[in-house]
């Protein structure tokens, strides 16, 4: 699998589907396991710090209150995206929510302009490497 193709697909954003790395693999001509293995390798080498949604700027909806599901979701997502076949399910378990609720809230937050798409966040030279 070509690194450049993988990076291009990741810059478009992580699909809000139960198996986002499977979708990315299809776009890259690779399997889900190969995508996950490549991303873990890039993370371990420090090329990729993590996948996370960037702040999108001023949205049309008020920012979530601390402790609310959306605020907790954003906090978890800001710490990096799990490089697992069912990442949204893992996030849901940490929140005491369902995978469907997590996907619905992420779509809402993106549509409201509170977060950008979940995509590649390359390592900034001089910054410490982070793990997911």
Beta strands, then each sheet from edge to edge (+ up, - down):
strand 1: 48-55
strand 2: 115-122
sheet 1: 1+ 2-
end
